Amino acid sequence: MHYLAMRERKPGGFDHAKPLEQWKLPDCFAPLRRRMEADDPTSGTRSFIRVLRLLERFSLEEVTAGGE
């Protein structure tokens, strides 16, 4: 998870980050990311990473439920 802090500062390499390759997120995260990036092409990926960073403090179930 600490890797996300670095990606938040430099989100350009997020899609190619080796530490995150095996990370399987629930399907609901993909449309959230697309929407965030469409709504804000400049900072959408960074905002999505902030959502993922919630997993540093909350369980996957709690974060997923928060998006419903």
Sine and cosine of phi, psi and omega as CSV:
sin_phi,cos_phi,sin_psi,cos_psi,sin_omega,cos_omega
0.00,0.00,-0.54,0.84,-0.03,-1.00
-0.87,0.49,-0.38,0.92,0.01,-1.00
-0.90,0.43,-0.50,0.87,0.00,-1.00
-0.90,0.44,-0.53,0.85,0.02,-1.00
-0.88,0.48,-0.66,0.75,0.04,-1.00
-0.93,0.37,-0.65,0.76,0.00,-1.00
-0.92,0.39,-0.50,0.87,0.04,-1.00
-0.91,0.42,-0.63,0.78,0.03,-1.00
-0.96,0.29,-0.57,0.82,-0.01,-1.00
-0.75,-0.66,0.98,0.21,-0.12,-0.99
-0.96,0.28,-0.15,0.99,-0.06,-1.00
-0.85,0.53,-0.50,0.86,-0.03,-1.00
-0.99,-0.11,0.17,0.99,-0.09,-1.00
-0.83,0.55,-0.70,0.71,-0.06,-1.00
-0.94,0.35,-0.31,0.95,-0.06,-1.00
-0.91,-0.42,0.27,0.96,-0.06,-1.00
-0.96,0.27,0.91,-0.41,-0.01,-1.00
-0.83,0.56,-0.69,0.72,-0.03,-1.00
-0.89,0.47,-0.33,0.94,-0.05,-1.00
-0.98,-0.20,-0.02,1.00,-0.07,-1.00
-0.85,0.53,-0.66,0.75,-0.07,-1.00
-1.00,0.02,0.03,1.00,-0.05,-1.00
-0.97,0.24,0.88,-0.48,0.00,-1.00
-0.97,-0.26,0.95,-0.32,0.02,-1.00
-0.99,-0.11,0.44,-0.90,0.09,-1.00
-0.85,0.53,0.44,-0.90,-0.06,-1.00
-0.84,0.54,-0.44,0.90,-0.05,-1.00
-0.91,0.41,-0.31,0.95,-0.03,-1.00
-0.96,0.26,-0.51,0.86,-0.04,-1.00
-0.90,0.44,-0.77,0.64,0.04,-1.00
-0.91,0.41,-0.51,0.86,0.06,-1.00
-0.89,0.46,-0.72,0.69,0.01,-1.00
-0.89,0.46,-0.72,0.69,0.01,-1.00
-0.85,0.53,-0.68,0.73,-0.02,-1.00
-0.92,0.39,-0.67,0.74,0.00,-1.00
-0.90,0.44,-0.66,0.75,-0.01,-1.00
-0.95,0.31,-0.55,0.84,0.04,-1.00
-0.94,0.33,-0.64,0.77,-0.01,-1.00
-0.94,0.34,-0.50,0.87,-0.03,-1.00
-0.57,-0.82,0.99,0.12,-0.05,-1.00
-0.85,0.53,-0.45,0.89,-0.03,-1.00
-0.98,0.22,-0.68,0.74,-0.12,-0.99
-0.84,-0.55,0.15,0.99,-0.05,-1.00
-0.87,0.49,-0.67,0.74,0.02,-1.00
-0.91,0.41,-0.67,0.74,0.03,-1.00
-0.88,0.47,-0.66,0.76,0.03,-1.00
-0.91,0.42,-0.63,0.78,0.04,-1.00
-0.90,0.44,-0.65,0.76,0.03,-1.00
-0.89,0.46,-0.59,0.81,0.05,-1.00
-0.88,0.47,-0.62,0.78,0.07,-1.00
-0.89,0.46,-0.72,0.70,0.01,-1.00
-0.88,0.47,-0.53,0.85,0.01,-1.00
-0.93,0.38,-0.27,0.96,0.12,-0.99
-0.87,0.49,-0.42,0.91,0.02,-1.00
-0.93,0.37,-0.20,0.98,0.10,-1.00
-0.95,0.30,-0.40,0.92,-0.08,-1.00
-0.88,-0.48,-0.38,0.92,-0.07,-1.00
-0.80,-0.60,0.36,-0.93,0.03,-1.00
-0.96,0.29,0.31,-0.95,0.05,-1.00
-0.85,0.53,-0.63,0.77,0.01,-1.00
-0.90,0.44,-0.64,0.77,0.01,-1.00
-0.93,0.38,-0.68,0.73,-0.01,-1.00
-0.92,0.39,-0.68,0.74,0.01,-1.00
-0.89,0.45,-0.68,0.73,0.01,-1.00
-0.90,0.43,-0.53,0.85,0.01,-1.00
-0.92,0.39,-0.38,0.93,0.00,-1.00
-1.00,-0.02,-0.01,1.00,-0.03,-1.00
-0.99,0.11,0.00,0.00,0.00,0.00
